[in-house]
């Protein structure tokens, strides 16, 4: 996603840390395409991931998650891929707002926000699933941003 050439110094450094990349890929698959998605369908997960990427302005990752959404056949949640978008489903809209909070102001998240999700009908297991998704996508956004920065420095 960062477009790092394999033969560059940065590419060589990443190759030396292949295990971290392999584990990150496994985490990606686990949060985006779990065998048992619970109350977060694969399409909803992709829409929320695209939304988080749009908030941060990462075009490549947004397109990546939009492609997952397009292949999910779960297009009733497509509006959630846009910041501020709603789909009219109380649970899904509440999860989108929480994903926004965890992406834009994670330090402001409190127990009250979890209680708000519960009041909207989101179960505890799905709150955990949502938190895992938000944690991974925001981790991925930071790693890709860091790699792009290192790549720019290397290109000087």
C-alpha positions as CSV (number, residue, x, y, z in Angstrom):
1,X,0.0,0.0,0.0
2,X,2.9,2.3,0.5
3,X,4.4,1.6,-2.9
4,X,7.9,0.8,-1.6
5,X,10.1,-0.6,-4.3
6,X,11.5,-4.0,-3.3
7,X,15.1,-3.1,-4.2
8,X,15.2,0.1,-2.3
9,X,16.9,0.4,1.1
10,X,13.5,0.7,2.7
11,X,12.3,-2.3,0.7
12,X,15.3,-4.3,2.0
13,X,14.5,-3.2,5.6
14,X,10.9,-4.4,5.2
15,X,12.2,-7.7,3.7
16,X,14.3,-8.2,6.9
17,X,11.1,-7.7,8.9
18,X,9.0,-10.1,6.9
19,X,7.5,-11.7,10.0
20,X,6.0,-8.4,11.1
21,X,4.5,-7.9,7.7
22,X,3.1,-11.5,7.7
23,X,1.5,-11.0,11.1
24,X,0.0,-7.7,10.0
25,X,-1.5,-9.4,6.9
26,X,-2.9,-12.1,9.1
27,X,-4.4,-9.4,11.4
28,X,-5.9,-7.7,8.3
29,X,-7.6,-10.9,7.2
30,X,-8.8,-11.7,10.7
31,X,-10.5,-8.3,11.2
32,X,-11.8,-7.9,7.6
33,X,-12.8,-11.4,6.7
34,X,-13.4,-13.5,9.8
35,X,-15.1,-16.8,9.4
36,X,-17.7,-15.8,12.0
37,X,-18.3,-12.0,11.5
38,X,-20.9,-11.7,14.3
39,X,-22.9,-8.5,13.9
40,X,-20.3,-6.9,11.7
41,X,-20.8,-8.3,8.2
42,X,-17.8,-8.3,5.9
43,X,-19.4,-5.4,3.9
44,X,-19.9,-3.4,7.1
45,X,-16.3,-4.0,8.1
46,X,-15.1,-2.8,4.6
47,X,-17.3,0.2,4.7
48,X,-16.1,1.3,8.1
49,X,-12.5,0.7,7.1
50,X,-12.9,2.8,4.0
51,X,-14.6,5.5,6.1
52,X,-11.6,5.5,8.6
53,X,-9.2,5.7,5.6
54,X,-11.1,8.7,4.1
55,X,-10.9,10.5,7.4
56,X,-7.1,10.2,7.3
57,X,-7.0,11.0,3.6
58,X,-5.3,7.8,2.4
59,X,-6.6,7.2,-1.1
60,X,-4.9,3.9,-1.7
61,X,-6.2,2.3,1.5
62,X,-9.6,3.8,0.8
63,X,-9.7,2.1,-2.6
64,X,-8.5,-1.1,-1.1
65,X,-11.4,-1.3,1.3
66,X,-13.8,0.0,-1.3
67,X,-12.9,-3.0,-3.4
68,X,-13.7,-5.3,-0.4
69,X,-17.1,-3.5,0.0
70,X,-17.9,-3.9,-3.7
71,X,-17.2,-7.6,-3.6
72,X,-19.3,-8.1,-0.4
73,X,-22.7,-7.7,-2.0
74,X,-23.6,-5.9,1.2
75,X,-24.3,-2.6,-0.5
76,X,-26.9,-1.4,2.0
77,X,-24.0,-0.2,4.2
78,X,-22.1,1.5,1.3
79,X,-23.1,5.0,2.6
80,X,-21.1,4.3,5.7
81,X,-17.9,4.3,3.7
82,X,-18.2,8.1,3.5
83,X,-17.4,10.3,6.6
84,X,-20.8,11.5,7.9
85,X,-22.6,8.9,5.9
86,X,-25.5,6.9,7.5
87,X,-27.5,3.9,6.3
88,X,-30.6,4.2,8.5
89,X,-29.8,1.2,10.6
90,X,-29.4,2.3,14.2
91,X,-26.8,-0.3,15.1
92,X,-24.6,0.3,12.0
93,X,-24.9,4.0,12.3
94,X,-23.8,3.9,15.9
95,X,-20.8,1.7,15.0
96,X,-19.9,4.2,12.3
97,X,-19.9,7.1,14.8
98,X,-17.8,5.0,17.2
99,X,-15.3,4.2,14.4
100,X,-15.1,8.0,13.7
101,X,-14.4,8.6,17.4
102,X,-11.7,6.0,17.5
103,X,-10.1,7.3,14.3
104,X,-10.3,11.1,14.9
105,X,-10.2,11.5,18.7
106,X,-9.3,8.1,20.3
107,X,-8.3,9.8,23.6
108,X,-11.8,11.1,24.0
109,X,-13.3,7.6,23.9
110,X,-14.8,6.8,27.3
111,X,-16.9,4.1,29.0
112,X,-19.9,6.3,28.1
113,X,-19.2,5.8,24.4
114,X,-19.3,2.0,25.0
115,X,-22.5,2.4,26.9
116,X,-23.9,4.5,24.0
117,X,-23.2,1.6,21.7
118,X,-24.9,-0.8,24.1
119,X,-27.9,1.5,24.3
120,X,-28.1,1.4,20.5
121,X,-28.3,-2.4,20.7
122,X,-24.7,-3.3,19.8
123,X,-23.7,-6.4,21.8
124,X,-20.4,-6.6,23.8
125,X,-18.9,-9.1,21.3
126,X,-19.6,-6.8,18.4
127,X,-18.2,-3.8,20.4
128,X,-15.0,-5.9,20.7
129,X,-15.1,-6.7,17.0
130,X,-15.5,-3.0,16.1
131,X,-12.7,-2.0,18.4
132,X,-10.4,-4.7,16.8
133,X,-11.3,-3.4,13.3
134,X,-10.7,0.3,14.3
135,X,-7.4,-0.6,16.0
136,X,-6.1,-2.5,13.0
137,X,-7.1,0.0,10.4
138,X,-5.6,2.9,12.4
139,X,-2.5,0.8,12.9
140,X,-2.3,0.1,9.2
141,X,-2.9,3.8,8.4
142,X,0.0,4.8,10.6
143,X,2.4,2.2,9.3
144,X,1.6,3.1,5.7
145,X,2.1,6.9,6.5
146,X,5.4,6.1,8.2
147,X,6.6,4.0,5.2
148,X,5.6,6.8,2.8
149,X,7.5,9.3,4.9
150,X,10.6,7.1,5.0
151,X,10.3,6.5,1.3
152,X,10.2,10.3,0.7
153,X,13.3,10.8,2.9
154,X,15.1,8.0,1.0
155,X,14.3,9.6,-2.3
156,X,16.1,12.8,-1.4
